[in-house]
Amino acid sequence: LDSKAGEDKFEILKRSKEYEVEDGLPAMYTIEICRGEDVECPFLIAEIKGLRQKMKDRLKEIEFSKKLISRIDGKILPHQRLKIAIASCPNCCSMPQIRDFGVHVRATVSVDEDFECNGCGNCLRACKEGAIRITGMSNEQREEAGDGQPENGKKVVTINYDRCVHCGLCAEVCPTGTIKTDKKCFRVMIGSKLGRHPRFADDLTGFADESEVLKALDVCVDALLNEKKEKRFGELVRKIGIEEFKRRLNGNKDLSREQVSDKEIAHSGVHN
């Protein structure tokens, strides 16, 4: 029971469909993933269930739920949980762009000049962003995205990385190996806020490995647990600024393991 109000602190939270109990307390986070692994999605770049489990293990290890509960006065509302989403590709079916902490897999795409383009146009058809250009093709070929009859002369492939989302589809259909994917990595976005004044999440880092994703989670959790209280994480990101979060990520140290006394939280009525 809430010692101040004499009421169940988690009364409202228990009504939410995503309510879960972790070590006798409500889990103060949700992690949603896309269904790519389960449905054999053709766009899947890498499996993500392992990353989800590592995130859960990390949040449990640092007693995130316990610490966040201790910072919230009165009844806890569903939107006060940290909303996390992970997607297996840039299609982002789990909607990481509108979560507190969003992640999606990327395949870094590049052009290998050692393998000459044959002008087939497969990449032009596959790219949904219009990010690829092939010089040395006729206007008709370019318009038709290639018919397998390239002009004489070398074809040069260029990628506009301002448009490219690194889905890797172009590399999959390239018959010559001119376009290739070098590695699989993660884009991390934070601080989305919906409601009356919606905002998409800001980019925290664009090409992170798994360990860097977990470091980024540490940085965000540390801010949420130690900065001045805000109703939503998105408001905290706006207040601190994305550049400050980037600075903290680059100089990240391990999250403080301060223990929170059981007396600081009220968890009566919560059962495993």
C-alpha positions in Angstrom: 0.0 0.0 0.0 1.0 3.6 -0.6 2.1 4.8 2.8 1.0 8.4 1.9 -2.4 7.7 0.4 -3.2 4.5 2.2 -4.1 3.0 -1.2 -2.6 0.4 -3.5 0.1 2.2 -5.4 -0.3 -0.2 -8.3 -4.0 -0.2 -8.6 -4.2 1.5 -11.9 -1.1 -0.2 -13.3 -2.6 -3.6 -12.6 -5.4 -2.9 -15.1 -3.1 -2.4 -18.0 -2.9 -5.3 -20.5 1.0 -5.2 -20.3 1.1 -5.6 -16.5 3.8 -8.0 -15.5 5.4 -8.9 -12.1 9.1 -9.2 -11.7 10.7 -10.2 -8.4 7.5 -9.4 -6.5 7.1 -5.9 -8.1 5.5 -4.6 -11.3 7.9 -4.5 -14.2 8.4 -0.8 -14.9 9.3 -1.4 -18.5 7.8 -3.1 -21.6 9.9 -4.5 -24.5 8.0 -5.1 -27.7 9.6 -6.9 -30.7 8.5 -7.5 -34.2 7.3 -11.0 -35.3 10.1 -11.4 -37.9 11.6 -14.5 -36.4 8.3 -16.2 -35.9 6.9 -15.7 -39.3 10.1 -16.1 -41.4 9.9 -12.5 -42.5 11.8 -12.0 -45.8 13.0 -8.6 -44.7 14.6 -9.9 -41.4 18.2 -8.9 -41.2 19.0 -10.4 -37.8 17.3 -12.1 -34.9 16.5 -9.9 -31.9 15.0 -12.2 -29.2 18.5 -12.6 -27.7 18.9 -8.8 -27.5 15.5 -8.5 -25.8 16.5 -11.0 -23.2 19.8 -9.2 -22.5 17.9 -6.0 -22.0 15.6 -7.6 -19.6 18.5 -9.2 -17.7 20.2 -5.8 -17.5 17.2 -4.0 -16.2 16.7 -6.7 -13.6 20.3 -6.7 -12.6 20.3 -2.9 -11.8 16.9 -3.2 -10.1 15.4 -0.7 -12.5 11.8 -1.4 -11.6 12.4 -1.1 -7.9 14.3 2.2 -8.3 11.8 3.8 -10.6 8.9 2.9 -8.3 10.7 4.6 -5.4 10.8 7.8 -7.4 7.1 8.0 -8.2 4.7 9.6 -5.8 1.2 8.3 -5.6 -0.4 5.8 -7.9 1.7 4.6 -10.8 0.2 5.1 -14.3 1.0 2.9 -17.3 2.7 5.6 -19.3 5.3 6.0 -16.5 6.9 2.7 -17.5 9.8 2.8 -19.9 8.6 1.7 -23.3 11.1 -0.2 -25.4 10.8 -1.6 -28.9 13.1 -3.6 -31.1 12.7 -4.4 -34.9 14.6 -6.8 -37.1 14.8 -4.4 -40.0 14.2 -0.8 -41.0 10.5 -1.6 -41.7 10.1 -1.2 -37.9 7.0 -3.2 -37.4 7.3 -2.9 -33.6 7.3 0.9 -34.1 10.6 1.9 -32.3 10.3 5.4 -33.7 7.4 6.1 -31.2 8.9 4.5 -28.1 11.1 5.8 -25.3 13.9 3.6 -26.4 13.7 2.2 -29.9 16.1 -0.1 -31.8 16.1 -1.6 -35.2 18.6 -3.7 -37.1 20.5 -2.4 -40.0 22.8 -3.9 -42.7 25.6 -1.5 -43.7 25.5 -1.2 -47.4 28.5 -0.2 -49.7 29.7 -0.4 -53.3 32.6 -2.7 -54.1 34.4 -1.2 -57.1 36.3 -4.4 -57.7 33.1 -5.9 -59.0 31.7 -4.2 -62.1 28.0 -3.4 -62.4 26.3 -5.0 -65.3 23.5 -2.4 -65.4 20.7 -4.9 -64.8 18.8 -2.4 -62.6 17.8 -4.9 -60.0 19.0 -2.6 -57.2 17.0 0.3 -58.6 13.8 -1.7 -58.5 14.5 -3.1 -55.0 15.4 0.3 -53.4 12.2 1.9 -52.0 14.1 5.1 -51.1 15.4 6.1 -54.5 18.9 6.1 -53.0 20.8 4.3 -55.8 22.0 5.8 -59.1 23.8 4.1 -61.9 25.6 6.3 -64.4 26.4 5.0 -67.8 22.8 3.7 -68.4 20.6 5.0 -71.2 17.6 7.1 -70.2 15.3 4.2 -71.3 17.2 1.8 -69.1 17.1 4.1 -66.1 13.4 4.8 -66.5 12.6 1.0 -66.8 15.0 0.2 -63.9 17.1 -1.9 -66.3 16.1 -4.6 -68.7 19.3 -6.6 -68.6 20.7 -4.9 -71.8 23.3 -2.3 -70.5 25.0 0.1 -72.7 28.6 -0.4 -73.7 31.0 1.1 -71.2 31.4 0.9 -67.4 28.4 1.4 -65.2 29.1 3.3 -61.9 26.9 2.7 -58.9 26.5 5.4 -56.2 24.4 5.3 -53.0 22.9 8.4 -51.5 23.4 7.7 -47.8 21.1 10.5 -46.8 18.3 8.4 -48.3 19.5 4.9 -47.6 18.0 3.2 -44.6 20.4 0.2 -44.8 17.8 -2.5 -45.3 20.2 -4.5 -47.5 17.6 -5.4 -50.2 19.8 -3.9 -53.0 22.7 -6.2 -52.0 20.4 -9.3 -52.0 19.4 -8.8 -55.6 22.8 -7.6 -57.0 24.0 -10.5 -59.2 27.6 -9.1 -59.6 28.4 -8.4 -55.9 28.9 -4.7 -56.8 26.6 -3.7 -53.9 27.2 -5.6 -50.7 26.4 -5.5 -47.0 29.4 -5.3 -44.7 28.0 -6.0 -41.2 24.8 -6.1 -39.2 24.3 -3.3 -36.6 21.7 -1.3 -34.8 20.2 2.1 -34.9 19.1 3.5 -31.5 16.4 6.1 -31.1 15.2 7.7 -27.9 12.6 10.1 -26.5 9.5 9.7 -28.6 6.4 11.4 -27.3 2.9 11.1 -28.6 -0.2 12.9 -27.2 -1.1 16.5 -28.0 2.4 17.4 -29.2 3.8 14.3 -30.8 7.5 13.8 -31.7 9.4 11.0 -33.3 12.4 9.6 -31.4 15.8 11.3 -31.9 18.7 9.3 -33.2 21.2 8.5 -30.4 23.5 6.3 -32.5 23.3 4.9 -36.0 25.5 1.9 -36.3 25.9 0.3 -32.9 26.8 -3.2 -32.0 24.9 -5.1 -29.4 27.2 -4.1 -26.5 26.7 -0.4 -27.5 23.0 -0.8 -27.5 23.2 -2.0 -23.9 25.4 0.9 -23.0 22.9 3.3 -24.6 20.2 1.7 -22.4 22.3 2.3 -19.4 22.7 5.9 -20.3 18.9 6.4 -20.6 18.1 4.5 -17.5 20.7 6.5 -15.5 19.1 9.7 -16.7 15.6 8.5 -15.9 16.6 7.4 -12.4 18.8 10.3 -11.4 17.7 13.5 -13.2 14.9 15.7 -12.0 11.6 13.8 -12.1 9.6 14.1 -15.4 6.3 12.5 -16.2 7.6 11.0 -19.4 11.0 10.0 -20.6 10.5 12.0 -23.8 10.1 15.1 -21.8 13.4 14.4 -20.1 15.2 13.9 -23.5 13.8 17.3 -24.7 15.0 18.9 -21.4 18.5 17.4 -21.4 19.0 17.5 -25.2 20.0 14.6 -27.5 23.5 15.9 -27.8 24.0 15.6 -24.1 22.8 12.0 -24.3 25.3 11.4 -27.1 28.1 12.8 -25.0 27.1 10.6 -22.1 27.1 7.6 -24.3 30.6 8.3 -25.6 31.9 8.7 -22.1 29.6 6.1 -20.5 30.5 4.5 -17.2 28.7 1.6 -15.6 25.3 2.4 -14.1 25.4 3.0 -10.3 24.5 -0.1 -8.4 23.1 1.8 -5.4 20.6 -0.3 -3.5 17.1 0.9 -2.8 15.7 -0.1 0.5 12.5 -2.1 0.6 11.1 0.6 2.9 11.4 3.1 0.0 8.7 1.3 -2.0 5.3 0.1 -1.3 4.6 -3.3 -2.9 1.8 -4.7 -0.9 -0.8 -6.6 -2.9 1.7 -7.6 -5.6 2.2 -11.3 -6.1 4.5 -13.5 -8.2 
